[in-house]
Amino acid sequence: MPAESLWLIVLGCAAATFVWRALGVVVVRRIDPQGGFFQWVTCVSYAMVAGLIFRMIIMPESDLAAVSLTIRIAAVVIAFAAYYLFKRRLVAGVVAGGLSLSAMAAWIG
Amino acid sequence: MVSGNGSVVRKALLDALSLPAFILFFTMMGFGSLARGAGFGADMAVVASLLIWGLPGQLAMVELTSTGQGIAAIVFACSLANARFLPMVVSFVPMLARGQASLPRRLLDAQLLSINSWAVCMREFPHIEPAFRHRYYVTFASSILFAAAMGTLIGYHGAILLPAVMVLGLIFVSPLFFALVLSAVKGRAERFSMIFGCATVIVANSLFPAFDLLITGVVGGSLGFATGKFWKPRNAG
Protein backbone atom coordinates (compact mmCIF):
# COMPACT_ATOMS: atom_id res chain seq x y z
CA MET A 1 0.00 0.00 0.00
CA PRO A 2 1.38 3.52 -0.77
CA ALA A 3 2.55 5.65 2.17
CA GLU A 4 -0.27 8.20 1.63
CA SER A 5 -2.92 5.49 2.11
CA LEU A 6 -1.18 4.14 5.21
CA TRP A 7 -1.04 7.64 6.73
CA LEU A 8 -4.70 8.04 5.88
CA ILE A 9 -5.44 4.80 7.74
CA VAL A 10 -3.46 5.85 10.83
CA LEU A 11 -5.01 9.32 11.02
CA GLY A 12 -8.46 7.98 10.13
CA CYS A 13 -8.24 5.44 12.96
CA ALA A 14 -7.07 8.14 15.38
CA ALA A 15 -10.00 10.37 14.39
CA ALA A 16 -12.47 7.48 14.59
CA THR A 17 -11.28 6.63 18.11
CA PHE A 18 -11.36 10.29 19.14
CA VAL A 19 -15.03 10.47 18.14
CA TRP A 20 -15.92 8.14 21.05
CA ARG A 21 -13.82 10.14 23.48
CA ALA A 22 -15.35 13.45 22.35
CA LEU A 23 -18.84 11.95 22.50
CA GLY A 24 -18.09 10.93 26.09
CA VAL A 25 -17.10 14.51 26.95
CA VAL A 26 -20.30 15.85 25.36
CA VAL A 27 -22.53 13.28 27.09
CA VAL A 28 -20.96 13.79 30.50
CA ARG A 29 -21.75 17.53 30.41
CA ARG A 30 -25.43 16.73 30.17
CA ILE A 31 -25.75 14.18 32.93
CA ASP A 32 -25.84 14.32 36.70
CA PRO A 33 -22.79 12.53 38.18
CA GLN A 34 -24.94 11.50 41.15
CA GLY A 35 -27.77 10.17 38.98
CA GLY A 36 -28.82 6.72 37.86
CA PHE A 37 -27.69 7.13 34.25
CA PHE A 38 -24.14 7.93 35.32
CA GLN A 39 -24.08 4.90 37.61
CA TRP A 40 -25.34 2.72 34.78
CA VAL A 41 -22.65 3.97 32.38
CA THR A 42 -20.03 3.30 35.07
CA CYS A 43 -21.34 -0.27 35.39
CA VAL A 44 -21.18 -0.65 31.58
CA SER A 45 -17.51 0.46 31.65
CA TYR A 46 -16.64 -2.03 34.39
CA ALA A 47 -18.43 -4.86 32.58
CA MET A 48 -16.67 -4.01 29.29
CA VAL A 49 -13.21 -3.74 30.81
CA ALA A 50 -13.67 -6.92 32.88
CA GLY A 51 -14.99 -8.73 29.80
CA LEU A 52 -11.99 -7.57 27.75
CA ILE A 53 -9.52 -8.80 30.40
CA PHE A 54 -11.38 -12.08 30.84
CA ARG A 55 -11.35 -12.60 27.06
CA MET A 56 -7.59 -11.90 26.92
CA ILE A 57 -6.99 -14.63 29.54
CA ILE A 58 -9.60 -17.26 28.61
CA MET A 59 -9.89 -16.79 24.82
CA PRO A 60 -6.66 -15.05 23.75
CA GLU A 61 -6.15 -14.14 20.09
CA SER A 62 -2.42 -13.62 20.73
CA ASP A 63 0.38 -16.19 20.97
CA LEU A 64 -1.00 -17.03 24.40
CA ALA A 65 -3.53 -19.27 22.67
CA ALA A 66 -0.70 -21.81 22.28
CA VAL A 67 -0.46 -22.12 26.08
CA SER A 68 -3.10 -24.47 27.54
CA LEU A 69 -6.06 -22.99 29.42
CA THR A 70 -5.07 -24.95 32.55
CA ILE A 71 -1.67 -23.24 32.62
CA ARG A 72 -3.20 -19.81 32.09
CA ILE A 73 -5.69 -20.31 34.93
CA ALA A 74 -2.98 -21.75 37.22
CA ALA A 75 -0.85 -18.65 36.55
CA VAL A 76 -3.77 -16.36 37.45
CA VAL A 77 -4.29 -18.27 40.72
CA ILE A 78 -0.56 -17.99 41.53
CA ALA A 79 -0.64 -14.25 40.74
CA PHE A 80 -3.56 -13.61 43.10
CA ALA A 81 -1.96 -15.78 45.82
CA ALA A 82 1.30 -13.79 45.60
CA TYR A 83 -0.63 -10.50 45.51
CA TYR A 84 -2.45 -11.25 48.79
CA LEU A 85 0.60 -12.90 50.36
CA PHE A 86 2.68 -9.75 49.78
CA LYS A 87 0.16 -7.30 51.25
CA ARG A 88 -1.56 -6.50 47.94
CA ARG A 89 1.54 -5.41 46.09
CA LEU A 90 0.76 -5.41 42.37
CA VAL A 91 4.39 -6.04 41.45
CA ALA A 92 4.45 -9.28 43.46
CA GLY A 93 1.31 -10.62 41.77
CA VAL A 94 2.30 -9.63 38.25
CA VAL A 95 5.88 -10.94 38.50
CA ALA A 96 4.77 -14.24 40.08
CA GLY A 97 2.02 -14.72 37.49
CA GLY A 98 4.18 -13.83 34.48
CA LEU A 99 7.15 -15.92 35.59
CA SER A 100 5.02 -18.94 36.50
CA LEU A 101 3.32 -18.81 33.10
CA SER A 102 6.68 -18.68 31.33
CA ALA A 103 8.04 -21.52 33.46
CA MET A 104 5.00 -23.76 32.99
CA ALA A 105 4.92 -23.06 29.25
CA ALA A 106 8.61 -23.98 29.00
CA TRP A 107 8.40 -27.19 31.02
CA ILE A 108 4.92 -28.50 30.36
CA GLY A 109 4.13 -26.84 27.01
CA MET B 1 -5.26 11.01 51.55
CA VAL B 2 -2.52 12.23 49.20
CA SER B 3 -2.42 15.97 48.52
CA GLY B 4 0.13 18.61 47.47
CA ASN B 5 1.57 19.07 43.99
CA GLY B 6 4.93 17.46 44.74
CA SER B 7 3.68 14.35 46.47
CA VAL B 8 0.93 13.72 43.92
CA VAL B 9 3.40 13.94 41.02
CA ARG B 10 5.81 11.65 42.87
CA LYS B 11 3.02 9.15 43.51
CA ALA B 12 1.92 9.25 39.87
CA LEU B 13 5.47 8.65 38.60
CA LEU B 14 6.03 5.84 41.11
CA ASP B 15 2.69 4.21 40.27
CA ALA B 16 3.46 4.46 36.54
CA LEU B 17 7.06 3.24 36.74
CA SER B 18 6.37 0.44 39.20
CA LEU B 19 4.56 -1.55 36.49
CA PRO B 20 2.21 0.07 33.93
CA ALA B 21 4.99 1.86 32.03
CA PHE B 22 6.88 -1.42 31.58
CA ILE B 23 3.76 -3.36 30.68
CA LEU B 24 2.86 -0.80 28.02
CA PHE B 25 6.41 -0.70 26.79
CA PHE B 26 6.40 -4.45 26.13
CA THR B 27 2.83 -4.58 24.83
CA MET B 28 3.54 -1.79 22.36
CA MET B 29 6.75 -3.54 21.31
CA GLY B 30 4.41 -6.26 20.08
CA PHE B 31 2.32 -3.67 18.23
CA GLY B 32 5.44 -2.10 16.70
CA SER B 33 6.62 -5.38 15.26
CA LEU B 34 3.15 -6.20 13.89
CA ALA B 35 2.90 -2.73 12.34
CA ARG B 36 6.18 -3.28 10.54
CA GLY B 37 4.93 -6.62 9.23
CA ALA B 38 1.80 -4.91 7.87
CA GLY B 39 3.90 -2.38 5.93
CA PHE B 40 3.58 0.72 8.12
CA GLY B 41 6.57 3.05 8.59
CA ALA B 42 8.18 3.50 12.02
CA ASP B 43 6.84 7.07 12.17
CA MET B 44 3.34 5.85 11.34
CA ALA B 45 3.49 3.18 14.06
CA VAL B 46 4.57 5.70 16.71
CA VAL B 47 1.92 8.23 15.62
CA ALA B 48 -0.67 5.43 15.80
CA SER B 49 0.31 4.62 19.40
CA LEU B 50 0.31 8.31 20.37
CA LEU B 51 -2.93 9.34 18.67
CA ILE B 52 -5.11 6.22 18.61
CA TRP B 53 -3.90 5.28 22.11
CA GLY B 54 -6.05 2.18 22.39
CA LEU B 55 -4.44 -1.16 21.69
CA PRO B 56 -7.50 -3.18 20.55
CA GLY B 57 -8.16 -0.59 17.83
CA GLN B 58 -4.48 -0.44 16.86
CA LEU B 59 -4.38 -4.23 16.51
CA ALA B 60 -7.55 -4.20 14.39
CA MET B 61 -5.93 -1.56 12.16
CA VAL B 62 -2.75 -3.58 11.67
CA GLU B 63 -4.51 -6.91 11.14
CA LEU B 64 -6.97 -5.60 8.56
CA THR B 65 -4.27 -3.64 6.74
CA SER B 66 -2.10 -6.73 6.41
CA THR B 67 -5.05 -8.69 4.97
CA GLY B 68 -5.59 -5.92 2.39
CA GLN B 69 -8.96 -4.49 3.46
CA GLY B 70 -10.24 -1.12 2.21
CA ILE B 71 -9.46 2.05 4.17
CA ALA B 72 -13.08 2.65 5.23
CA ALA B 73 -13.43 -0.90 6.56
CA ILE B 74 -10.18 -0.59 8.52
CA VAL B 75 -11.15 2.73 10.09
CA PHE B 76 -14.59 1.37 10.98
CA ALA B 77 -13.17 -1.77 12.61
CA CYS B 78 -10.67 0.29 14.61
CA SER B 79 -13.42 2.60 15.77
CA LEU B 80 -15.60 -0.31 16.83
CA ALA B 81 -12.73 -1.93 18.73
CA ASN B 82 -12.20 1.32 20.64
CA ALA B 83 -15.86 2.18 21.28
CA ARG B 84 -15.34 1.41 24.97
CA PHE B 85 -13.88 4.92 25.29
CA LEU B 86 -17.40 6.39 25.30
CA PRO B 87 -18.55 4.80 28.60
CA MET B 88 -15.00 5.01 29.98
CA VAL B 89 -14.82 8.79 29.44
CA VAL B 90 -18.31 9.29 30.84
CA SER B 91 -17.54 7.35 34.01
CA PHE B 92 -14.09 8.91 34.37
CA VAL B 93 -14.45 12.65 33.75
CA PRO B 94 -16.59 13.47 36.83
CA MET B 95 -14.01 11.66 39.03
CA LEU B 96 -11.38 14.16 37.86
CA ALA B 97 -13.26 16.94 39.65
CA ARG B 98 -12.23 19.51 37.04
CA GLY B 99 -14.98 22.02 37.79
CA GLN B 100 -15.25 24.59 35.02
CA ALA B 101 -12.48 23.42 32.68
CA SER B 102 -12.89 24.54 29.06
CA LEU B 103 -14.01 22.17 26.30
CA PRO B 104 -10.56 21.83 24.64
CA ARG B 105 -9.01 20.92 28.00
CA ARG B 106 -11.70 18.32 28.61
CA LEU B 107 -11.12 16.87 25.14
CA LEU B 108 -7.39 16.69 25.86
CA ASP B 109 -8.12 14.84 29.12
CA ALA B 110 -10.30 12.41 27.17
CA GLN B 111 -7.61 11.91 24.51
CA LEU B 112 -5.06 10.94 27.19
CA LEU B 113 -7.32 8.27 28.67
CA SER B 114 -6.42 4.61 28.24
CA ILE B 115 -7.54 1.43 29.95
CA ASN B 116 -4.43 1.61 32.18
CA SER B 117 -5.06 5.14 33.44
CA TRP B 118 -8.76 4.39 33.81
CA ALA B 119 -8.23 1.28 35.94
CA VAL B 120 -5.39 2.74 38.04
CA CYS B 121 -7.17 6.06 38.66
CA MET B 122 -10.45 4.34 39.58
CA ARG B 123 -8.38 2.44 42.17
CA GLU B 124 -6.27 5.37 43.42
CA PHE B 125 -8.65 8.36 43.25
CA PRO B 126 -10.42 7.55 46.53
CA HIS B 127 -7.01 8.04 48.21
CA ILE B 128 -6.22 11.34 46.44
CA GLU B 129 -7.59 14.75 47.38
CA PRO B 130 -10.02 15.77 44.57
CA ALA B 131 -8.12 19.01 43.83
CA PHE B 132 -4.98 17.02 42.98
CA ARG B 133 -6.54 14.19 40.97
CA HIS B 134 -6.12 15.90 37.62
CA ARG B 135 -2.40 16.44 38.19
CA TYR B 136 -2.03 12.78 39.20
CA TYR B 137 -3.89 11.65 36.09
CA VAL B 138 -1.96 13.83 33.63
CA THR B 139 1.41 12.82 35.11
CA PHE B 140 0.51 9.14 35.14
CA ALA B 141 -1.07 9.11 31.68
CA SER B 142 1.73 11.03 29.95
CA SER B 143 4.40 8.80 31.54
CA ILE B 144 2.80 5.63 30.20
CA LEU B 145 2.10 7.29 26.84
CA PHE B 146 5.82 8.05 26.56
CA ALA B 147 6.69 4.44 27.48
CA ALA B 148 4.21 3.21 24.88
CA ALA B 149 5.76 5.36 22.13
CA MET B 150 9.26 4.14 23.03
CA GLY B 151 8.07 0.53 23.10
CA THR B 152 6.46 0.91 19.67
CA LEU B 153 9.67 2.30 18.18
CA ILE B 154 11.93 -0.35 19.74
CA GLY B 155 9.53 -3.17 18.85
CA TYR B 156 9.32 -1.85 15.28
CA HIS B 157 13.07 -2.08 14.84
CA GLY B 158 13.18 -5.43 16.63
CA ALA B 159 15.96 -4.12 18.85
CA ILE B 160 15.14 -6.38 21.79
CA LEU B 161 14.76 -10.06 20.96
CA LEU B 162 13.47 -12.21 23.80
CA PRO B 163 13.05 -15.99 24.04
CA ALA B 164 9.55 -17.14 23.06
CA VAL B 165 8.52 -18.27 26.56
CA MET B 166 9.55 -14.92 28.01
CA VAL B 167 7.40 -13.18 25.42
CA LEU B 168 4.43 -15.33 26.49
CA GLY B 169 4.94 -14.29 30.11
CA LEU B 170 5.11 -10.63 29.06
CA ILE B 171 1.92 -10.83 26.98
CA PHE B 172 0.20 -12.43 29.96
CA VAL B 173 1.30 -9.68 32.34
CA SER B 174 -1.05 -7.12 30.81
CA PRO B 175 -4.43 -8.81 31.54
CA LEU B 176 -3.02 -10.04 34.86
CA PHE B 177 -2.20 -6.49 35.92
CA PHE B 178 -5.73 -5.25 35.13
CA ALA B 179 -7.29 -8.22 36.92
CA LEU B 180 -5.30 -7.44 40.08
CA VAL B 181 -5.97 -3.69 39.86
CA LEU B 182 -9.71 -4.19 39.42
CA SER B 183 -9.95 -6.76 42.21
CA ALA B 184 -9.62 -3.80 44.60
CA VAL B 185 -12.63 -1.94 43.18
CA LYS B 186 -15.28 -1.24 45.81
CA GLY B 187 -19.02 -1.03 45.31
CA ARG B 188 -21.50 -3.87 44.86
CA ALA B 189 -22.89 -2.73 41.49
CA GLU B 190 -19.36 -2.35 40.06
CA ARG B 191 -18.28 -5.78 41.30
CA PHE B 192 -21.43 -7.48 39.98
CA SER B 193 -20.96 -5.69 36.64
CA MET B 194 -17.47 -7.16 36.34
CA ILE B 195 -18.69 -10.68 37.17
CA PHE B 196 -21.60 -10.41 34.71
CA GLY B 197 -19.20 -8.93 32.15
CA CYS B 198 -16.93 -11.99 32.35
CA ALA B 199 -19.91 -14.32 31.95
CA THR B 200 -21.44 -12.33 29.07
CA VAL B 201 -18.26 -12.01 27.01
CA ILE B 202 -18.04 -15.78 26.46
CA VAL B 203 -21.55 -15.95 25.01
CA ALA B 204 -21.26 -12.65 23.11
CA ASN B 205 -17.92 -13.63 21.60
CA SER B 206 -19.25 -16.92 20.25
CA LEU B 207 -22.42 -15.33 18.83
CA PHE B 208 -21.32 -11.85 17.63
CA PRO B 209 -17.51 -11.66 17.76
CA ALA B 210 -17.35 -8.20 16.13
CA PHE B 211 -19.63 -6.63 18.74
CA ASP B 212 -18.75 -8.79 21.73
CA LEU B 213 -17.42 -6.03 23.99
CA LEU B 214 -20.30 -3.66 23.26
CA ILE B 215 -22.81 -6.41 24.08
CA THR B 216 -20.77 -7.37 27.14
CA GLY B 217 -20.80 -3.78 28.40
CA VAL B 218 -24.51 -3.18 27.92
CA VAL B 219 -25.74 -6.61 29.11
CA GLY B 220 -23.20 -7.16 31.91
CA GLY B 221 -23.35 -3.54 33.05
CA SER B 222 -27.16 -3.45 33.11
CA LEU B 223 -27.34 -6.71 35.06
CA GLY B 224 -24.71 -5.44 37.51
CA PHE B 225 -26.46 -2.08 37.85
CA ALA B 226 -29.83 -3.75 38.49
CA THR B 227 -28.35 -6.22 40.97
CA GLY B 228 -26.59 -3.44 42.86
CA LYS B 229 -29.77 -1.37 42.97
CA PHE B 230 -32.48 -3.90 43.71
CA TRP B 231 -30.79 -6.79 45.45
CA LYS B 232 -29.91 -5.95 49.02
CA PRO B 233 -28.21 -8.49 51.30
CA ARG B 234 -30.66 -9.79 53.91
CA ASN B 235 -28.67 -8.57 56.88
CA ALA B 236 -28.02 -5.07 55.53
CA GLY B 237 -31.17 -3.67 57.18
Contacts between the chains, C-beta under 8 A, distances in Angstrom:
chain1	res1	chain2	res2	distance
A	1	B	39	5.9
A	1	B	65	7.0
A	3	B	41	6.7
A	3	B	44	8.0
A	5	B	71	6.4
A	6	B	39	6.7
A	6	B	40	5.5
A	6	B	41	7.1
A	6	B	44	5.7
A	6	B	65	7.3
A	7	B	44	6.3
A	8	B	71	5.9
A	9	B	61	6.4
A	9	B	65	6.1
A	9	B	71	5.7
A	9	B	74	5.4
A	9	B	75	6.8
A	10	B	40	7.2
A	10	B	44	5.0
A	10	B	47	5.7
A	10	B	48	4.8
A	10	B	51	7.5
A	10	B	52	7.6
A	10	B	61	7.4
A	11	B	47	7.8
A	11	B	51	7.4
A	12	B	71	6.5
A	12	B	74	7.5
A	12	B	75	4.0
A	12	B	78	7.9
A	13	B	48	6.9
A	13	B	52	5.2
A	13	B	57	6.2
A	13	B	58	7.5
A	13	B	61	4.8
A	13	B	74	7.0
A	13	B	75	5.6
A	13	B	78	4.0
A	13	B	79	7.3
A	14	B	47	7.7
A	14	B	48	7.2
A	14	B	51	3.7
A	14	B	52	4.9
A	15	B	75	7.9
A	16	B	57	8.0
A	16	B	75	5.0
A	16	B	76	7.3
A	16	B	78	5.8
A	16	B	79	3.5
A	16	B	82	7.6
A	17	B	52	5.1
A	17	B	53	7.3
A	17	B	54	5.6
A	17	B	57	5.4
A	17	B	78	6.6
A	17	B	79	6.3
A	17	B	82	4.3
A	17	B	85	6.6
A	18	B	51	7.9
A	18	B	111	6.5
A	19	B	79	6.8
A	20	B	79	7.2
A	20	B	82	6.2
A	20	B	83	5.5
A	20	B	84	7.8
A	20	B	85	4.1
A	20	B	86	4.5
A	20	B	89	7.5
A	21	B	85	4.9
A	21	B	86	7.7
A	21	B	89	5.4
A	21	B	107	7.3
A	21	B	110	3.9
A	21	B	111	5.9
A	21	B	113	6.8
A	22	B	107	6.0
A	22	B	110	6.7
A	23	B	86	5.4
A	23	B	89	7.8
A	24	B	85	6.3
A	24	B	86	4.9
A	24	B	87	7.4
A	24	B	88	7.1
A	24	B	89	2.6
A	24	B	90	4.8
A	24	B	93	7.0
A	24	B	110	5.9
A	25	B	89	6.1
A	25	B	93	6.6
A	25	B	103	7.4
A	25	B	106	4.9
A	25	B	107	5.7
A	25	B	109	8.0
A	25	B	110	5.0
A	27	B	86	7.4
A	27	B	90	5.4
A	28	B	89	6.7
A	28	B	90	4.9
A	28	B	93	4.6
A	28	B	94	6.5
A	31	B	90	7.4
A	33	B	94	3.7
A	36	B	229	8.0
A	38	B	90	7.2
A	38	B	91	7.3
A	38	B	94	7.0
A	39	B	189	6.6
A	39	B	225	6.4
A	40	B	221	6.7
A	40	B	222	7.0
A	40	B	225	4.8
A	41	B	87	5.0
A	41	B	90	4.6
A	41	B	91	5.5
A	41	B	221	7.8
A	42	B	87	7.7
A	42	B	90	7.9
A	42	B	91	4.0
A	42	B	189	7.9
A	42	B	190	6.9
A	43	B	189	5.5
A	43	B	190	6.6
A	43	B	192	8.0
A	43	B	193	4.0
A	43	B	220	8.0
A	43	B	221	4.0
A	43	B	222	7.3
A	43	B	224	4.7
A	43	B	225	4.1
A	43	B	228	7.3
A	44	B	87	4.5
A	44	B	91	8.0
A	44	B	193	7.4
A	44	B	217	4.3
A	44	B	218	6.1
A	44	B	220	7.8
A	44	B	221	3.3
A	44	B	222	7.5
A	44	B	225	8.0
A	45	B	84	7.2
A	45	B	87	4.3
A	45	B	88	5.0
A	45	B	90	7.6
A	45	B	91	4.5
A	45	B	92	8.0
A	45	B	118	7.6
A	45	B	217	7.1
A	45	B	221	7.3
A	46	B	182	7.6
A	46	B	185	7.2
A	46	B	190	4.9
A	46	B	193	4.2
A	46	B	194	5.1
A	46	B	197	6.7
A	46	B	221	6.8
A	46	B	224	6.9
A	47	B	193	4.3
A	47	B	194	6.5
A	47	B	196	6.0
A	47	B	197	3.3
A	47	B	200	7.0
A	47	B	216	5.8
A	47	B	217	5.1
A	47	B	218	8.0
A	47	B	219	7.5
A	47	B	220	3.1
A	47	B	221	4.0
A	47	B	223	8.0
A	47	B	224	6.0
A	48	B	84	4.8
A	48	B	87	6.5
A	48	B	88	7.8
A	48	B	197	6.5
A	48	B	213	5.4
A	48	B	214	7.7
A	48	B	216	5.8
A	48	B	217	3.5
A	48	B	220	7.6
A	48	B	221	7.2
A	49	B	84	7.1
A	49	B	88	7.6
A	49	B	115	6.3
A	49	B	118	7.2
A	49	B	119	6.7
A	49	B	178	7.1
A	49	B	182	7.0
A	49	B	194	7.8
A	49	B	197	7.5
A	50	B	182	6.5
A	50	B	193	7.2
A	50	B	194	3.6
A	50	B	195	7.6
A	50	B	197	4.0
A	50	B	198	5.6
A	50	B	220	7.4
A	51	B	197	4.0
A	51	B	198	6.2
A	51	B	200	6.3
A	51	B	201	3.5
A	51	B	204	7.7
A	51	B	212	7.5
A	51	B	213	6.0
A	51	B	216	3.6
A	51	B	217	7.1
A	51	B	220	6.2
A	52	B	56	7.3
A	52	B	84	7.3
A	52	B	115	7.5
A	52	B	201	7.6
A	52	B	213	5.9
A	52	B	216	7.9
A	53	B	175	4.7
A	53	B	178	4.7
A	53	B	179	5.5
A	53	B	182	7.4
A	54	B	197	7.1
A	54	B	198	4.1
A	54	B	201	5.6
A	54	B	202	7.9
A	55	B	201	5.1
A	55	B	205	6.3
A	55	B	212	7.3
A	55	B	213	7.9
A	56	B	174	7.1
A	56	B	175	3.9
A	57	B	172	7.9
A	57	B	175	5.0
A	57	B	176	7.7
A	57	B	179	7.3
A	58	B	202	7.2
A	59	B	202	7.4
A	59	B	205	6.2
A	60	B	171	7.8
A	62	B	30	7.8
A	62	B	171	5.3
A	63	B	164	7.9
A	63	B	167	6.9
A	63	B	168	6.2
A	63	B	171	6.3
A	64	B	168	6.2
A	64	B	171	5.4
A	64	B	172	6.1
A	66	B	168	7.8
A	67	B	168	6.0
A	72	B	172	7.3
A	75	B	172	6.5
A	75	B	176	7.5
A	76	B	176	6.7
A	76	B	179	6.8
A	79	B	176	5.2
A	79	B	179	7.6
A	79	B	180	6.7
A	80	B	179	7.9
A	80	B	180	7.2
A	80	B	183	7.3
A	83	B	180	5.4
A	83	B	183	7.8
A	88	B	184	7.2
A	90	B	18	7.1
A	90	B	19	5.7
A	90	B	177	6.7
A	90	B	180	5.4
A	90	B	181	6.7
A	91	B	18	6.0
A	91	B	19	6.0
A	93	B	176	7.1
A	93	B	180	4.7
A	94	B	19	6.0
A	94	B	23	7.8
A	94	B	173	5.4
A	94	B	176	5.6
A	94	B	177	5.3
A	94	B	180	6.7
A	97	B	172	6.8
A	97	B	173	7.1
A	97	B	176	4.5
A	98	B	169	4.1
A	98	B	170	6.6
A	98	B	172	5.7
A	98	B	173	4.4
A	98	B	176	6.8
A	99	B	169	6.3
A	101	B	168	6.3
A	101	B	169	5.1
A	101	B	172	4.7
A	102	B	165	4.7
A	102	B	166	5.8
A	102	B	168	6.0
A	102	B	169	3.5
A	103	B	165	7.9
A	105	B	165	5.1
A	105	B	168	5.2
A	105	B	169	7.7
A	106	B	165	4.5
